Amino acid sequence: MEDYSAAVEGQMVRFYRSLKERDRRRYAAVEAVKLGHGGIEYVSRLLGCDPKTIGRGISELESEDQLATDGQRKKGADESR
């Protein structure tokens, strides 16, 4: 596996930080799978996320179920804010 250039790594980190939690997990998973062997460790280190999070993202992407696109978390009791 070959590392990305510093410029590409910077773009990846910047994009990753702009995403919501679920989308971060899935983006990290896609990048790790593209890289193949060693990809999870590399992407985890680059993006500062847990390898287990990437594993969960990979499981979601490989699942036969349709990927959810609705809200991530349930609304709290105080919706008036």
TIRO-2110 file (N, C-alpha, C; in Angstrom, 1 decimal):
// TIRO-2110
0.8, -1.2, 0.0, N, 1, A
0.0, 0.0, 0.0, CA, 1, A
0.9, 1.2, 0.0, C, 1, A
0.5, 2.2, -0.8, N, 2, A
1.3, 3.4, -0.9, CA, 2, A
0.5, 4.5, -0.2, C, 2, A
1.2, 5.4, 0.6, N, 3, A
0.5, 6.5, 1.2, CA, 3, A
0.1, 7.5, 0.2, C, 3, A
-0.9, 8.3, 0.5, N, 4, A
-1.3, 9.5, -0.3, CA, 4, A
-0.3, 10.6, -0.1, C, 4, A
-0.3, 11.5, -1.1, N, 5, A
0.6, 12.7, -0.9, CA, 5, A
0.1, 13.6, 0.2, C, 5, A
1.0, 14.4, 0.7, N, 6, A
0.6, 15.3, 1.8, CA, 6, A
-0.6, 16.2, 1.4, C, 6, A
-0.6, 16.6, 0.2, N, 7, A
-1.7, 17.5, -0.3, CA, 7, A
-3.1, 16.7, -0.2, C, 7, A
-3.1, 15.5, -0.7, N, 8, A
-4.3, 14.7, -0.7, CA, 8, A
-4.7, 14.4, 0.8, C, 8, A
-3.7, 14.0, 1.6, N, 9, A
-4.0, 13.8, 3.0, CA, 9, A
-4.7, 15.0, 3.6, C, 9, A
-4.2, 16.2, 3.4, N, 10, A
-4.8, 17.4, 3.9, CA, 10, A
-6.2, 17.6, 3.5, C, 10, A
-6.5, 17.3, 2.2, N, 11, A
-7.9, 17.4, 1.7, CA, 11, A
-8.8, 16.4, 2.3, C, 11, A
-8.3, 15.2, 2.5, N, 12, A
-9.1, 14.2, 3.1, CA, 12, A
-9.4, 14.5, 4.6, C, 12, A
-8.5, 15.0, 5.3, N, 13, A
-8.7, 15.4, 6.7, CA, 13, A
-9.7, 16.6, 6.8, C, 13, A
-9.6, 17.5, 5.9, N, 14, A
-10.5, 18.7, 5.9, CA, 14, A
-11.9, 18.3, 5.5, C, 14, A
-12.0, 17.4, 4.5, N, 15, A
-13.3, 16.9, 4.1, CA, 15, A
-14.0, 16.1, 5.3, C, 15, A
-13.2, 15.2, 5.9, N, 16, A
-13.6, 14.3, 6.9, CA, 16, A
-14.2, 15.1, 8.1, C, 16, A
-13.5, 16.2, 8.4, N, 17, A
-14.0, 17.1, 9.6, CA, 17, A
-15.3, 17.8, 9.2, C, 17, A
-15.6, 17.9, 8.0, N, 18, A
-16.8, 18.6, 7.6, CA, 18, A
-18.1, 17.7, 7.7, C, 18, A
-17.9, 16.4, 7.8, N, 19, A
-18.9, 15.5, 7.8, CA, 19, A
-19.5, 15.2, 9.2, C, 19, A
-20.8, 14.7, 9.2, N, 20, A
-21.4, 14.3, 10.4, CA, 20, A
-20.9, 12.9, 10.7, C, 20, A
-21.2, 12.5, 12.0, N, 21, A
-20.6, 11.2, 12.5, CA, 21, A
-20.8, 10.0, 11.6, C, 21, A
-22.0, 9.8, 11.2, N, 22, A
-22.3, 8.6, 10.4, CA, 22, A
-21.5, 8.7, 9.0, C, 22, A
-21.5, 9.9, 8.4, N, 23, A
-20.8, 10.0, 7.1, CA, 23, A
-19.3, 9.9, 7.3, C, 23, A
-18.8, 10.4, 8.4, N, 24, A
-17.4, 10.2, 8.7, CA, 24, A
-17.0, 8.7, 8.7, C, 24, A
-17.8, 8.0, 9.4, N, 25, A
-17.5, 6.5, 9.5, CA, 25, A
-17.5, 5.9, 8.2, C, 25, A
-18.5, 6.2, 7.3, N, 26, A
-18.6, 5.6, 6.0, CA, 26, A
-17.5, 6.1, 5.1, C, 26, A
-17.2, 7.3, 5.1, N, 27, A
-16.1, 7.9, 4.3, CA, 27, A
-14.8, 7.2, 4.6, C, 27, A
-14.5, 7.1, 5.9, N, 28, A
-13.2, 6.4, 6.4, CA, 28, A
-13.2, 5.0, 5.9, C, 28, A
-14.4, 4.3, 5.9, N, 29, A
-14.5, 2.9, 5.5, CA, 29, A
-14.2, 2.8, 4.0, C, 29, A
-14.8, 3.7, 3.2, N, 30, A
-14.5, 3.6, 1.7, CA, 30, A
-13.1, 3.8, 1.4, C, 30, A
-12.4, 4.8, 2.1, N, 31, A
-11.0, 5.0, 1.8, CA, 31, A
-10.2, 3.8, 2.2, C, 31, A
-10.5, 3.2, 3.4, N, 32, A
-9.7, 2.1, 3.9, CA, 32, A
-9.8, 0.9, 2.9, C, 32, A
-11.0, 0.7, 2.4, N, 33, A
-11.3, -0.5, 1.5, CA, 33, A
-10.5, -0.2, 0.2, C, 33, A
-10.5, 1.0, -0.3, N, 34, A
-9.8, 1.3, -1.5, CA, 34, A
-8.3, 1.0, -1.4, C, 34, A
-7.7, 1.2, -0.2, N, 35, A
-6.3, 1.0, -0.1, CA, 35, A
-5.9, -0.5, 0.1, C, 35, A
-6.9, -1.3, 0.5, N, 36, A
-6.6, -2.7, 0.7, CA, 36, A
-5.9, -3.0, 2.0, C, 36, A
-4.9, -3.9, 2.0, N, 37, A
-4.2, -4.4, 3.2, CA, 37, A
-3.5, -3.2, 3.8, C, 37, A
-3.7, -3.0, 5.1, N, 38, A
-3.1, -1.9, 5.8, CA, 38, A
-3.9, -0.6, 5.7, C, 38, A
-5.0, -0.6, 5.0, N, 39, A
-5.8, 0.6, 4.8, CA, 39, A
-6.5, 1.1, 6.0, C, 39, A
-7.0, 0.2, 6.8, N, 40, A
-7.7, 0.6, 8.0, CA, 40, A
-6.8, 1.3, 9.0, C, 40, A
-5.6, 0.8, 9.2, N, 41, A
-4.6, 1.4, 10.1, CA, 41, A
-4.2, 2.8, 9.6, C, 41, A
-3.9, 2.8, 8.3, N, 42, A
-3.5, 4.1, 7.7, CA, 42, A
-4.5, 5.2, 7.8, C, 42, A
-5.8, 4.9, 7.4, N, 43, A
-6.9, 5.8, 7.5, CA, 43, A
-7.2, 6.2, 8.9, C, 43, A
-7.1, 5.2, 9.8, N, 44, A
-7.4, 5.5, 11.2, CA, 44, A
-6.4, 6.5, 11.8, C, 44, A
-5.1, 6.3, 11.4, N, 45, A
-4.1, 7.2, 11.9, CA, 45, A
-4.2, 8.6, 11.2, C, 45, A
-4.5, 8.6, 10.0, N, 46, A
-4.6, 9.9, 9.2, CA, 46, A
-5.8, 10.7, 9.7, C, 46, A
-6.9, 10.1, 9.9, N, 47, A
-8.2, 10.8, 10.2, CA, 47, A
-8.4, 10.9, 11.7, C, 47, A
-7.6, 10.2, 12.5, N, 48, A
-7.7, 10.3, 14.0, CA, 48, A
-9.0, 9.6, 14.5, C, 48, A
-9.4, 8.5, 13.8, N, 49, A
-10.6, 7.7, 14.3, CA, 49, A
-10.1, 6.3, 14.7, C, 49, A
-11.0, 5.7, 15.4, N, 50, A
-10.7, 4.3, 15.9, CA, 50, A
-10.9, 3.3, 14.8, C, 50, A
-10.0, 2.4, 14.7, N, 51, A
-10.1, 1.3, 13.7, CA, 51, A
-11.5, 0.6, 13.8, C, 51, A
-12.0, 0.5, 15.0, N, 52, A
-13.3, -0.2, 15.1, CA, 52, A
-14.4, 0.6, 14.5, C, 52, A
-14.3, 1.9, 14.5, N, 53, A
-15.2, 2.8, 13.8, CA, 53, A
-15.2, 2.5, 12.3, C, 53, A
-14.0, 2.4, 11.8, N, 54, A
-13.9, 2.1, 10.3, CA, 54, A
-14.5, 0.7, 10.0, C, 54, A
-14.2, -0.3, 10.9, N, 55, A
-14.8, -1.6, 10.8, CA, 55, A
-16.3, -1.6, 10.7, C, 55, A
-16.9, -0.7, 11.6, N, 56, A
-18.4, -0.6, 11.6, CA, 56, A
-18.8, 0.0, 10.3, C, 56, A
-18.1, 1.0, 9.8, N, 57, A
-18.5, 1.6, 8.5, CA, 57, A
-18.4, 0.6, 7.4, C, 57, A
-17.4, -0.2, 7.4, N, 58, A
-17.3, -1.3, 6.4, CA, 58, A
-18.5, -2.2, 6.5, C, 58, A
-18.9, -2.6, 7.7, N, 59, A
-20.0, -3.5, 7.9, CA, 59, A
-21.3, -2.9, 7.3, C, 59, A
-21.5, -1.6, 7.6, N, 60, A
-22.6, -0.9, 7.1, CA, 60, A
-22.7, -0.8, 5.6, C, 60, A
-21.5, -0.6, 5.0, N, 61, A
-21.5, -0.5, 3.5, CA, 61, A
-21.7, -1.9, 2.9, C, 61, A
-21.2, -2.9, 3.5, N, 62, A
-21.4, -4.3, 3.0, CA, 62, A
-22.7, -4.9, 3.3, C, 62, A
-23.5, -4.3, 4.1, N, 63, A
-24.8, -4.8, 4.5, CA, 63, A
-25.8, -4.8, 3.4, C, 63, A
-26.6, -5.8, 3.3, N, 64, A
-27.6, -5.9, 2.3, CA, 64, A
-28.7, -4.8, 2.5, C, 64, A
-28.8, -4.3, 3.7, N, 65, A
-29.8, -3.3, 4.0, CA, 65, A
-29.5, -2.0, 3.3, C, 65, A
-30.5, -1.2, 3.0, N, 66, A
-30.3, 0.1, 2.4, CA, 66, A
-29.7, 1.0, 3.4, C, 66, A
-28.7, 1.8, 3.0, N, 67, A
-28.1, 2.8, 3.9, CA, 67, A
-29.1, 3.8, 4.3, C, 67, A
-29.2, 4.1, 5.6, N, 68, A
-30.1, 5.1, 6.1, CA, 68, A
-29.6, 6.5, 5.7, C, 68, A
-30.5, 7.3, 5.4, N, 69, A
-30.1, 8.7, 5.1, CA, 69, A
-30.9, 9.7, 5.9, C, 69, A
-31.7, 9.2, 6.9, N, 70, A
-32.4, 10.1, 7.8, CA, 70, A
-31.5, 10.6, 8.9, C, 70, A
-32.1, 11.3, 9.8, N, 71, A
-31.3, 11.9, 11.0, CA, 71, A
-30.6, 10.8, 11.7, C, 71, A
-29.5, 11.3, 12.3, N, 72, A
-28.6, 10.4, 13.0, CA, 72, A
-29.1, 10.0, 14.4, C, 72, A
-29.5, 10.9, 15.1, N, 73, A
-29.9, 10.7, 16.5, CA, 73, A
-31.3, 11.1, 16.7, C, 73, A
-31.9, 10.4, 17.7, N, 74, A
-33.3, 10.8, 18.1, CA, 74, A
-33.3, 12.2, 18.7, C, 74, A
-34.3, 12.9, 18.5, N, 75, A
-34.5, 14.2, 19.0, CA, 75, A
-34.6, 14.1, 20.6, C, 75, A
-34.0, 15.1, 21.3, N, 76, A
-34.1, 15.1, 22.7, CA, 76, A
-35.5, 15.6, 23.2, C, 76, A
-35.6, 15.5, 24.5, N, 77, A
-36.9, 15.9, 25.1, CA, 77, A
-37.1, 17.4, 24.9, C, 77, A
-36.1, 18.2, 24.9, N, 78, A
-36.2, 19.7, 24.8, CA, 78, A
-36.0, 20.1, 23.3, C, 78, A
-37.1, 20.0, 22.5, N, 79, A
-37.0, 20.4, 21.1, CA, 79, A
-37.2, 21.9, 20.9, C, 79, A
-37.5, 22.6, 21.9, N, 80, A
-37.8, 24.0, 21.8, CA, 80, A
-36.6, 24.9, 21.6, C, 80, A
-35.4, 24.3, 21.8, N, 81, A
-34.2, 25.1, 21.7, CA, 81, A
-33.8, 25.5, 20.3, C, 81, A
END
